[in-house]
Amino acid sequence: MPFFRFFIHCQINFLNKILFCTFAKQHEIIYTMNDWYDSFIEVLYQKYPKKSQLTEALMDLLSIERESAYRRLRKEIIFPVHELARIASAWNISLDGIVGVDSGQVTFKVQLSDYVDPPAEQVKYIKRMIQVCNTSNMSYMEVSNKLPRSLTAGFSYIRRYQLLKWMYQFVKDEKRILPYSKIFFPAKISGLVSDYHNAVKNVLSTTYVWDHKLFDFLVYDIRYFHSVYLITDEEKELIKQDLHAFLDYMLDVATRGCWPETGNEVKLHVSYISIDTNYNYYYSDEYKVCRVHAFAKSEICSNDPKMVEDFVTWMQLKKRASVLISKTDDKSRIEFFMKWREVIDTL
């Protein structure tokens, strides 16, 4: 049974039980309603600890007035079932979290990505991440075996190549597989991606752990698309130049130990052990989320506090098999960047 139908079925059963009990013991109904509703409100405040933030989020999600949001939070009125369903879906809240039952299970949400025709939900998600990056005490960590899109968004030729690869892998209609020369980001997402690229530099502390073979993997893929004539010789040279420009920029970041635009801390590590995929977390007092990039098409996300804490600890352990090359280790930093340049020069 699809999640939404299952959710509605459970809610109807739950409400029916309450209505049945109303005729028997009205005072017990009040306790039951308060019990689950208090738990639900508590879950909402875990997502948005500040009442003003929670109110704004509810207004935006449910398209309701401020006073209506306040009345729901003050328990003067109860969220209707369709609003509960919408909140649960958008904010990754389980049925357990709504009715105040702790089953010990962790819920994940799959955030699908479509870079050709992004749905409204994806656009809203990117806007939300831009807001998250501007949180005052935010920290971010990403473990990668491919160049993060948040960084490459500032380099147009690399960015177009990544879109070419995504389309080649996930667009079903072969007639829609375009050569590199005809690849362009849709207007409704292009500006947002650029804004996100700038916003990540507002994060107070950022840590990257890169696979030591990251640029080898990238060069292999570009060679393939060149071999099937989706990338011309001239376009390959443009991508190559952009990759060198990217390395110039990241070398400056690693040498400084911060973003030159904002001065916020950046730690760049290189892992000697192969990394299987990209995964990251955002962590602050107001917002905590961990994400795994799955199949280059989607992200699996969780806001569960225990899961996020475990994820943060686990990701920090990735530093064991890596070397910090930003700011401190000049020798290792120079060696890695020289090696990566040599790899790119083989294009």
N, C-alpha and C positions, 0 to 999 in steps of 0.2 A: 504494500500500500504506500503511495507517495507520501512524503513527510507531511505536506499540508493537510491532506485528507486525514491522515492518522492524528495530526494535531487537533483538528477540528472535532474528530470523533471523540478524542479523549476529553476535550473541553466540554462538549455537550454532555457526555456521561457525568463529568464532574459537576456541572451546573444542575443537571437533573437530580443528582443525589442531594444537592443543597436544597433545591426546591421541595423535594420529597420530605426532607427533614424539617422544613419550615412548618409544616402542618403538625409535626409531632412535638418538637422542642425548639421553640424560637430562640431561646437564650443560647442553646448549643450552636445554632446556626451562626450567630454573631461571632462566637469564638472561632468557629471554623473559618469563616470568611476573613476575620482579622488575622488569623494564623497564616494562611497562605498568601494573603495580600501583603502583609508586613514583610514576608520573605521575598516576595516579588519586588517590592519597593527597595529592599536592601540590595538585591541583585542589580537593580538599575543604578543605585548609587555606587556600586562597585565599578560600573562602567564609566560613570561621570560623578566623581566625588563631590563636586561643587554643584549646589542646587541650580545656580544660574546656568551652568553648562548643560545640566540634565534637562532643564526647562527648554532651552534653545534647541537641543537635539530632538526632543519630543515634538516641539512645534514644527520643526523641519520635516521630520519623518512622517508625522501623522496629519500634517496640514491643519493644525488646530491653533486657536488663539492662545495667547499667554495665560489668560485667566483659566481657560479650560485645562491647560497643562497643570497649573497650580492646584486646581480642584481635584484632579486625579492623584496628585502627590499628597494632598492633604486628606485623601480618602473620603472626600465629600461625595464623589462619584467613582464608580469602578470602571477600569478599562474594559470596553466591550471585547467580545471574543475576537472579532476581526482585527482589533488593534493589538491585542496580545499576540496574535499570529504574526502580524507585521513586525512587531518589535522583536519577537523571537527569531524571525528569519533575518532581519537586518543586523541585529546585534549579537547573533550567534548565542542565543540563550536557550538552553535545553528545557524540555517539559519539566524535568526535575527542578530546575531553577525557578520555574514559574510557580509550581505548587509547593515549593519549600521542602522537597525531599532530597536527601543526599544519598545517591546511589553509588557514589565513588567512581562514576564514569566521567570521562572527559569528552567534551564535544568539540568537533572541528567544523569549520565552514570552508567550503571550496569556493574561492573567488576566481571565476573564469575570466580570461583575458581575450579580448578581440581587438587587435590593433588596426583592423581595416574598417570595421563598423562597430565601434564600441557602444554597448547599451548604456542607458541612462545610469544604471547601477554602477557601472565601471567608472563613468565620469564622476559620479558622486564620491566613489571610493578614492579616486585620485585627489579630489578636492579635500577630502577628509585627511589624507596623508600629508597634504601641504599644511593644514592646520596643526597636525600633530608635530611636524618638524619645528614649529614655532613655539612649542611648549618650553618654558624657561629651563627646566632641569632635565631635559630629555637626553638619554644616551641611546646609541644605536650601534649594533654590531652585525656584520654580514660575513659569512664564510662562503667563498665563491670558487667555482671552477670555470666561470665565464664572466666577462666584463659586466658589471652591474649597469642596468639601463639608466639608473638615476645619474650615473657618471657620464655615460656615453651620449646622453641627451644633448650635451653641449657640443658634440662633434658630428656635424650633419652627415658626413659620408659613412661613418661607422653606424650611425643611427639608421640610415637607409638600408645598409647591409643587413642589420639585425631584423628589420621589417621584411626584407626579401627572404631571409631564412625562415622566419615565422610563417610567411605565406606559403612557401614551398612545402613546409611540413604539415600545415593544417587546413589550407584551403582545398576543398574537395574538388571543385570544378577546375580541371586543368586549363581551361580557356582563360581563367582568371589569374594564372601564374604569369606574372609580368617580369620582364627583364629589369635589371637594376635601373636603367635609364628612365623607366616609367613608374618607379616606386616613389610615392609621396605619402606622408602622413596626412590623415584627414584633418581638416581645419579645427573641428570641434575638440580634438584631443592634442593637437600639436602644441598649442599655447600652454595647455595644462602641463604637458610633459616638461616643457621648458621651465615653467614655474616650479615644478617639483625638483628639477635639477638644481635650481637656485636655492630652494627651500632646505634641501638636505644639508646645506652649509651653515644653516642656522642652528643645527643640533649642537648641543653643548659639547658632547664628546662622541666621536665616531671611531669605530675599530673595524678594520678590514683584515681578513685572513684569506690570501689568494693562493690557489694551487700553483705550484712552481711551473707546471706545464700549461698554464692558462693560455699563453700566447701561442704555444704550439698547437693546441686544439683549435684556436681561432684561425690560424694560418692554414691548417689542413682543410677546414670548412670553406674558406675563401677560394682556395685552389680548386675545390670540387665545383663550385658555382662558376668559376672561370672556365673549367673544362667542359661544362655543358652549355657554354655560350650565354649564360645569363648575366655574366659580368665581362665587359670588354677589357682589352689590355689597358686602355686609357683610364677606365673606371677603377681597375685594380690599383693603378698607380695613385689615384686620388685617395682610395681607402688607405693605402700604404702611407701616404703623407699624413693623413688624419691620425693614423695609429702612432706615428712618430710625434705628432703634436700632442696627442693624449699622453704619451710617455714623458714628454717635456713638462707638461703640466703636473703630472703625478710625481715626477722627480722633485719639482719645486715644492709640492705639498709634503712629500716625505722628508725633504731636507729641513723645511721649516717646522714640521710636526704639527701643522695647522692649515686650515683653508686660508689662502692669501686674501680672499674677499672679506672674511669675517673674523679671522683670528681664532676660531674655535678649534679645539684639539682634534687631531687625526692621528691614529696609530695604524701603520701599515705593516702587517706580518706576511711572511711567505711560508707556506706549509711544505715540508718535505714529503709528507704523506698525501696521496691522491685524495681529492675531495669529490664526493659522488654527485652533489648538486648544490644549488644555492639555497641558503637558509639564513634567516635574520631575525632580529627582535628589536622592537622599540620599547623603551622602559623609562617611565617617569612616575611621579606620585599620582598623576591624573590618568595616565594611559599606559597599559601594558598589553603587548600582543607579540606572539611568536608566529613565524611564517616559514613554510617550506615551499620552494618553487618546484612544482611537479610537472614533468613532461614538457617544459617550456611553454605550456599553455595556461596553466592555472597555478594558484597559490592556495595551500591548505593553511588556514589560520586558526588560532585559538586565543581567546582572552581569559581562559581559565587561570586563576591566580596561581594555583599549585603547578600547573603545567608550565606556565611562563617562568616561574622561579626555577623549576628543574631544567628548563630549556636554557636559561641564562647560564646556570652552572655548567651544563654540558658543553655549551658553546665556548665558554671560557677555557675549558680543558683542551680545546683545539690548539691553543697556544703552545702546548707541551711539545708538539712536533713541528713547531715553526720558529722562525727567527724574526725579531722585530727590526725592521730596516729603516724606520722613520726616526729622524732626528739624532739617534744615538750611534748606531753601527754604520759608520761611513763606508767601511770596506765592503761589507755585505751589500749595502745599498747600491754602490757603484757596480759591483759584480753582477747583481741581478738585473739592473737596468741595461747594462752592456749586453748581457745575454739575451734579453728580450728584444733589444734593437737588432741584434744579429738574426734572431728568428724572423722578425718582421722583414728584414732585408732579403730573406729567401723567397719572398713573394714574387 
